[in-house]
Amino acid sequence: MSDAQISLSRAEQALESGATEEAIQILKRLLQRQADNTDAKALLGEALLEAGRLEEAVTVLEDVISQLPDDLDLQFDLGDAYFELDRTEDACRVYENVLSRDPGQTDARVSLGLIFFHQERLDEAESCYRRALEQDPESAFALLSLGDVCFATGRNEEACKYFEKALELEPDDPQAHFNLAEYHYENGDLKKAEKYSRQAITLDPDFSFAYLTLGNICLDQEQIQESLHCFKEFLKREKSPASKEICDEVAALIEGLKGES
């Protein structure tokens, strides 16, 4: 095994164990020695995306895609990075390009629907999700997204059906637990909402919005210290530019709650 292969293996192992920054450093050192190593660039783009270093991820992914234009997985990662940066037109272009080359890419179709959902084009979003489910009826990603549209349009029972189906298919999916937490919170069942929020956090300790929902649940139960803890954990983890407004609101809420604790 060559030195480059050893470095790539170490970086992959670091990523799998959650040591994202270690993986990034391994890959950057490798690229200092082998600047044109596309495997290292591709893995670095993935690691930067996972670490939330979105601008860096975009730079790396755009570079490696120029060398590997047929790698649809890399294009999908780039679309996700654009979306996280609120560059929705760029994300839309990438997802549509992926689908034009492989219409069976259901995740790209769902992600395109997420852009429409973000833009409040709910009918178009729902159409994307339903078409994705025609292609893959067991796509938890599509089921959760379709549930979100139903929830946003007041079809709560239908939403719950899709959330529960997704959880049945993917019991360790933190997003499924989170969506059910949101559903039960909206319907006033704080015990179930708390249970699903805590399970989402157990499955993904960096799930920022699960902390936000749990903070609201605790606040509704007048558990001020616990709610403060959750809101602080949310701010610690949520770095997306698209979330700046809600982060500012949570920061102001924390300051107000400090006076009550």
C-alpha positions as CSV (number, residue, x, y, z in Angstrom):
1,M,0.0,0.0,0.0
2,S,1.4,3.4,-1.0
3,D,1.8,6.4,1.3
4,A,-1.2,8.1,-0.4
5,Q,-3.4,5.0,0.1
6,I,-2.4,4.8,3.8
7,S,-3.3,8.5,4.3
8,L,-6.6,8.1,2.5
9,S,-7.4,5.0,4.7
10,R,-6.5,6.9,7.8
11,A,-8.7,9.9,6.8
12,E,-11.7,7.6,6.0
13,Q,-11.3,5.9,9.4
14,A,-11.2,9.3,11.1
15,L,-14.3,10.5,9.3
16,E,-16.2,7.3,10.2
17,S,-15.3,7.7,13.9
18,G,-16.4,11.4,13.9
19,A,-12.9,12.8,14.0
20,T,-13.6,15.2,11.1
21,E,-10.9,17.8,11.8
22,E,-8.3,15.0,12.0
23,A,-9.4,13.7,8.6
24,I,-9.2,17.2,7.2
25,Q,-5.6,17.7,8.4
26,I,-4.6,14.3,7.1
27,L,-6.0,15.1,3.7
28,K,-4.5,18.6,3.5
29,R,-1.1,17.1,4.3
30,L,-1.5,14.6,1.5
31,L,-2.5,17.3,-0.9
32,Q,0.6,19.3,-0.1
33,R,2.5,16.3,-1.4
34,Q,0.2,15.3,-4.2
35,A,-1.8,18.4,-5.3
36,D,-3.6,16.5,-8.1
37,N,-4.9,13.6,-6.0
38,T,-8.6,13.6,-6.9
39,D,-9.5,10.9,-4.3
40,A,-8.0,13.1,-1.6
41,K,-9.8,16.2,-2.9
42,A,-13.1,14.4,-3.0
43,L,-12.8,13.1,0.5
44,L,-11.6,16.5,1.7
45,G,-14.7,18.1,0.2
46,E,-16.9,15.6,2.1
47,A,-15.0,16.2,5.3
48,L,-15.3,20.0,5.1
49,L,-19.0,19.7,4.3
50,E,-19.4,17.5,7.4
51,A,-17.5,19.9,9.5
52,G,-19.7,22.8,8.4
53,R,-16.8,24.6,6.7
54,L,-19.0,25.3,3.7
55,E,-17.1,27.9,1.8
56,E,-14.0,25.8,1.9
57,A,-16.0,22.7,0.9
58,V,-17.4,24.6,-2.2
59,T,-13.9,25.6,-3.3
60,V,-12.6,22.1,-3.0
61,L,-15.7,20.4,-4.6
62,E,-15.8,22.9,-7.5
63,D,-12.1,22.1,-8.2
64,V,-12.4,18.3,-8.1
65,I,-15.6,18.3,-10.1
66,S,-13.8,20.2,-12.9
67,Q,-11.5,17.1,-13.0
68,L,-14.2,14.5,-12.4
69,P,-17.3,16.0,-14.2
70,D,-19.0,12.6,-14.4
71,D,-19.0,12.0,-10.6
72,L,-22.6,12.6,-9.6
73,D,-22.0,12.0,-5.9
74,L,-19.6,14.9,-5.9
75,Q,-22.1,17.1,-7.7
76,F,-24.7,16.2,-5.2
77,D,-22.4,17.2,-2.3
78,L,-21.7,20.5,-4.0
79,G,-25.4,21.1,-4.4
80,D,-25.9,20.4,-0.6
81,A,-23.1,22.9,0.1
82,Y,-24.7,25.6,-2.0
83,F,-28.0,25.0,-0.4
84,E,-26.5,25.3,3.1
85,L,-25.0,28.6,2.0
86,D,-28.4,29.8,0.8
87,R,-27.1,29.8,-2.8
88,T,-30.4,28.2,-3.9
89,E,-30.0,29.0,-7.6
90,D,-26.6,27.3,-7.7
91,A,-28.0,24.4,-5.8
92,C,-31.0,24.1,-8.1
93,R,-28.7,24.1,-11.1
94,V,-26.5,21.3,-9.7
95,Y,-29.5,19.1,-8.7
96,E,-31.1,19.6,-12.1
97,N,-27.9,18.7,-13.8
98,V,-27.6,15.5,-11.8
99,L,-31.2,14.6,-12.7
100,S,-30.7,15.3,-16.4
101,R,-27.9,12.8,-16.4
102,D,-29.5,10.2,-14.1
103,P,-33.3,10.6,-13.6
104,G,-33.2,7.8,-11.1
105,Q,-31.3,9.9,-8.5
106,T,-34.1,10.2,-6.0
107,D,-32.1,12.0,-3.4
108,A,-31.3,14.8,-5.9
109,R,-35.1,15.0,-6.8
110,V,-35.9,15.3,-3.1
111,S,-33.2,17.9,-2.6
112,L,-34.6,19.9,-5.5
113,G,-38.0,19.7,-3.7
114,L,-36.3,21.1,-0.6
115,I,-35.3,24.2,-2.5
116,F,-38.9,24.7,-3.7
117,F,-40.1,24.1,-0.1
118,H,-37.5,26.7,1.1
119,Q,-39.0,29.1,-1.5
120,E,-42.5,28.3,-0.3
121,R,-43.4,26.7,-3.7
122,L,-45.1,23.9,-1.8
123,D,-47.0,22.4,-4.7
124,E,-43.8,22.0,-6.7
125,A,-42.0,20.6,-3.6
126,E,-44.7,18.0,-3.1
127,S,-44.6,17.0,-6.7
128,C,-40.9,16.3,-6.4
129,Y,-41.3,14.2,-3.3
130,R,-44.2,12.2,-4.7
131,R,-42.3,11.5,-7.9
132,A,-39.2,10.4,-5.8
133,L,-41.5,8.0,-3.9
134,E,-42.8,6.6,-7.2
135,Q,-39.2,5.7,-8.0
136,D,-38.3,4.6,-4.5
137,P,-41.3,3.9,-2.1
138,E,-38.9,3.2,0.8
139,S,-36.9,6.5,0.6
140,A,-37.0,7.8,4.2
141,F,-35.7,11.1,2.9
142,A,-38.6,11.5,0.5
143,L,-41.2,10.4,3.1
144,L,-39.9,12.9,5.7
145,S,-39.9,15.7,3.2
146,L,-43.4,14.8,2.0
147,G,-44.5,14.8,5.6
148,D,-43.0,18.3,6.1
149,V,-45.1,19.6,3.2
150,C,-48.2,18.0,4.7
151,F,-47.4,19.5,8.1
152,A,-46.8,22.9,6.5
153,T,-50.2,22.8,4.8
154,G,-52.2,21.7,7.8
155,R,-52.5,18.0,6.9
156,N,-51.1,16.9,10.3
157,E,-52.4,13.4,10.4
158,E,-51.1,12.7,6.9
159,A,-47.7,14.1,7.9
160,C,-47.6,11.9,11.0
161,K,-48.2,8.8,8.8
162,Y,-45.2,9.7,6.6
163,F,-43.0,10.5,9.6
164,E,-43.9,7.2,11.2
165,K,-43.3,5.2,8.0
166,A,-39.9,6.8,7.7
167,L,-39.0,5.9,11.2
168,E,-40.2,2.3,10.6
169,L,-37.8,2.1,7.6
170,E,-34.9,3.9,9.3
171,P,-35.3,3.6,13.1
172,D,-31.8,5.1,13.7
173,D,-32.5,8.2,11.5
174,P,-32.4,11.3,13.9
175,Q,-34.4,13.3,11.4
176,A,-37.3,11.0,11.6
177,H,-37.3,11.3,15.4
178,F,-37.0,15.1,15.1
179,N,-39.9,15.4,12.7
180,L,-42.1,13.4,15.1
181,A,-40.9,15.6,18.0
182,E,-42.1,18.7,16.0
183,Y,-45.4,17.0,15.2
184,H,-46.1,16.1,18.8
185,Y,-45.0,19.5,20.0
186,E,-47.3,21.2,17.6
187,N,-50.1,19.0,18.8
188,G,-49.4,19.8,22.5
189,D,-48.1,16.3,23.5
190,L,-45.0,17.5,25.3
191,K,-44.0,14.1,26.7
192,K,-43.9,12.5,23.3
193,A,-42.2,15.6,21.8
194,E,-39.5,15.5,24.5
195,K,-39.0,11.8,24.0
196,Y,-38.4,12.1,20.3
197,S,-36.2,15.2,20.7
198,R,-34.0,13.5,23.1
199,Q,-33.8,10.4,20.9
200,A,-32.8,12.6,17.9
201,I,-30.0,14.1,20.0
202,T,-28.8,10.7,21.3
203,L,-28.6,9.5,17.7
204,D,-26.9,12.8,16.5
205,P,-25.4,14.9,19.3
206,D,-24.8,17.7,16.8
207,F,-28.4,18.0,15.7
208,S,-28.8,21.7,16.4
209,F,-32.5,22.0,15.8
210,A,-33.3,19.1,18.0
211,Y,-31.7,21.1,20.9
212,L,-33.9,24.1,19.9
213,T,-37.1,22.1,20.0
214,L,-36.1,20.5,23.3
215,G,-35.3,23.9,24.7
216,N,-38.8,25.1,23.7
217,I,-40.4,22.0,25.3
218,C,-38.5,22.6,28.5
219,L,-39.4,26.3,28.5
220,D,-43.1,25.4,28.2
221,Q,-42.7,23.2,31.2
222,E,-40.9,26.0,33.1
223,Q,-37.6,24.1,33.2
224,I,-35.6,27.3,32.8
225,Q,-32.1,25.9,33.4
226,E,-32.6,23.0,31.1
227,S,-34.1,25.2,28.4
228,L,-31.1,27.6,28.7
229,H,-28.7,24.6,28.3
230,C,-30.5,23.5,25.2
231,F,-30.6,26.9,23.6
232,K,-26.9,27.4,24.2
233,E,-26.2,24.0,22.7
234,F,-28.2,25.0,19.6
235,L,-26.2,28.2,19.2
236,K,-23.0,26.3,19.7
237,R,-23.8,23.9,16.8
238,E,-25.9,25.9,14.3
239,K,-23.6,27.8,12.0
240,S,-25.6,27.9,8.7
241,P,-25.8,31.5,7.3
242,A,-29.5,30.8,6.5
243,S,-30.1,30.4,10.3
244,K,-28.7,33.8,11.3
245,E,-32.1,35.3,12.1
246,I,-33.3,32.5,14.3
247,C,-29.9,32.3,16.0
248,D,-30.2,36.0,16.8
249,E,-33.7,35.4,18.3
250,V,-32.4,32.5,20.4
251,A,-29.5,34.6,21.7
252,A,-31.9,37.3,22.7
253,L,-34.1,34.7,24.4
254,I,-31.2,33.4,26.4
255,E,-30.4,36.9,27.7
256,G,-34.0,37.3,28.8
257,L,-34.1,33.9,30.5
258,K,-30.9,34.6,32.4
259,G,-32.8,37.3,34.4
260,E,-35.4,34.7,35.4
261,S,-33.0,31.9,36.4
